Amino acid sequence: MPQKNTLSDQDLAVLSRGFEYLDQATVITSLDRQILGVNLKACELFGYQVSELVHKSTQIFYATIEEYERLGKERYNGLNKSTNTATNVQYTTKSGKSFVGKTYGGIVYDDNGNPSCIVTLISDVTTQVATEEALNRLHRITSSRQLSFEQRVHAVLELGTRLFGLPIGIFSKVTESEYVVQQAVHPENALEKGMTFDLAGTYCSHVYNANDVQGFNHVSNSSIACHPCFKNFGLEAYLGAPIFVDGGRFGTLNFSSPEPCRPFIQQDIELVKLFSAWVGHEIGRNSDISALEHAHKEMERIANTDDLTGLVNRRYIEVTLTQMIQHSAALEIPLCVAIIDFDRFKQVNDTYGHSIGDQTLKTHSELMQANCRGTDIYGRWGGEEFIAILPNTSLKSAVSSLERFRSKAESHIIDASIPELIVTASIGVTELRPDDNLDSIVNRADALLYLAKQNGRNQIQHEK
């Protein structure tokens, strides 16, 4: 690969400004992988100041020299252009903390087809990867008929302690005001079946009062610092869910630690619900097969759904679109793909705040779902960019369907208290060609989206 950097200072400044406030870490490097610029998110993610990175080798970011060399061969070898296909990479921060980064991008070429620089976009997906691994493990545990119920519960408790970083896991039964240990995982084996405690003296009392999941990641710095469970056992972190059997409360499934932990996220809450739901169904011994199928579907939903919008996420889209391309090409049936971007979305965040920005994405996602026909798929591609897959649909029909959404978006009131806030959509749509793959069809739709932006926004651009 050529070692000389052909990116001018002016072009670098333009690139840097374009990526400055992106919600993905962005690194701009020379062709020999020396850092030319980073955005604010990259500094935040890796823990460096800009001055500590400029003119340094990107090897500083990688957890191992092997990962650095692997990316050099696979993505930055001078033969591959930037790609929409992501790869997971082991990175490390300035403090030495490792994380998994979903990595996009590659070599950027100038108008003459010469390599100019490398642009890389990185998102921390450590929690997502851990969750996906946990979901796969949970499915293997719950579907195993070689293990007894007690063995499977023990495996679920061990899985939860690792996933949540809470070393104590308990499956309990609650009778009136008593909390009775049924099974437990404890680093010192200090809990045994049959041990009984006053329910009011446990954090599970909060679960029973709320009848829902409860979590506390740093009890001594919270409103429940005076709780008897903290005073008696010193447990700083807790995550628990009620167990229901045939519609009635049976007990709890909970995890705890004497040390504070990271704040719990929505995926933690959904997972502990899944764990407790499975235990409840097993105890009831009714509809066991359907309960496992439901749990599996729920696991699939969590792994494939964007938390903010409720639409499918990029991971799901990449897999599904690849399959649809192969299917449509084999049967010679039409397939259309559109990239949708909300116009001047950054101004919404800057003017009204990120909560209104999130509300904008949610309400427009609801419009997409309302516009979605039975076989269509709308998903979040990243940031304010969305993707639509319209199988067995001609380009003319796709444009007509997307125009209905665009028209609704330009008149949709996002918040009744801000009637002047209208966010329009620009759309690029293309039809499958015989030699297409995921990258080529998405890149073509993306180029048409860019043309829609150039021509004034709030419009659809498609092939003539």
C-alpha positions, 0 to 999 in steps of 0.5 A: 500500500502506498505510504504517502498521504494524499489528503490535503490540509483543507480536505482534512479540515472538511472531513474533521468538521463533518465527523465532529459531532457524530455519535460514533468514534471517528478516526482519520488516518494517513495511508500508513495508518498514522492518526491525522484527526479524531472526533470528540466521541473517539476521545471519549471512547479511548480516553485520550486528548487529541494532542496525544493521538495526532501523528501516532500510529493507530496501533495505540488503539488495538488490544493486540498487535495481531488485531492491528495487523489483521485489520491492516490485511483485511480492511486497509490493504489498498485493495478494499474501498470503504465498506458498509460491512462491519467487523468486530475488533478488540480495542483498548483504552488509554487506561488499559480497559479492553472493549469490542468495537464494531468497526466500519469504513476503510480507504477513501479514494479521491476523484481520480481513483487514488487512495487519499486517506483512511476513515474508520468509525467505531462503536463500543458493542461490548455489552451487546456482544456479551448479551448475544453470547448470554442469549445463546448460552441461555437457549442452550441451557433452557433447551437441554433435556440432559439436565434436570430442572435444578441443574438448569436453574443453577446454570442460569444463576451462574450465567446471570452472575457472569453477565451482570457482574454480580457474584451472588445469584438466588432463586427464592420462594416467598411465602407471606412475609418470608423469603426462602432460598431454593437455590443459590450461587455464592462465591463462598457457598454461604447460602443453602437451600431452605435458609429463611429470611424476613422478606422486609429485610431483603431487597426483594421486598422492593420487587414484590412491592413494585411487582416488577424488576428492580435494580440498585447499582450503588446502594450506599449512594442511593435513597435506600442506603438505610435498608436493613439488607444493606445494614445487615449484609452490605450488599451494594448492588442488586438486580431482581425480578419476580417469578410468576407461576400460573399468573400468581407470584411464586418468588424472585430470581435475583443477583447481588454484590457487596461491590457497586456495579455499572448502572443497569441498562434496558437489556439487563432488565429484559434479560433478568425478566427472561430468566425469571419467566423461564423459571416460572414456566418450568415450575408450573410445568405447563406449556413447557415447549411453548414457553421455551419457544416464547423465550427464544423469540423474546431473545431474538427480539432483544438481540434484533431490536433498536432500543430507541425506535423499536425498529429492527437494528442494523445487525438484523438488517445486514443478515436479512438483506443479504438473504433477501438479495440471494432469494430475489436474485435466484427467483428473479423477482424485484427487490427495492432498498431505500436509505432514509435520512431526516433533514437537518436533524442535528439542528433539532438536537442543538435547538431543542435538546436530545430528548426532543431529538429522540422523540423525533426519531420515535414518532417518525419510526411510528410513521414508518411502521404505519406505512409498512406493508406486510412484507416490508422491513424498516430498520434503523441503519445508524443515527438518524439514518434508516433503511427500508427493504421492499421485497417483490416490489417494483421501483415504481411501487416502491417510490409510491409507498415511500412517497406516502411516508415522506408526505406524512413526515413533512406535515407530522407534528412531533410535539404539540408544544412545539408546533413549528417543529417539522422534520422532513425526510430525504430518501434514495431508493434503488432496485436490485441488479443481477450482480448486486450484493449488500454493499453495492445496493446500499451504496447505490441507495446512499448515493441517491440519498446524497443526491436528494440532499444536494437537490434541496432535501425533502424528496425522493431520488431514484434511478431513471 
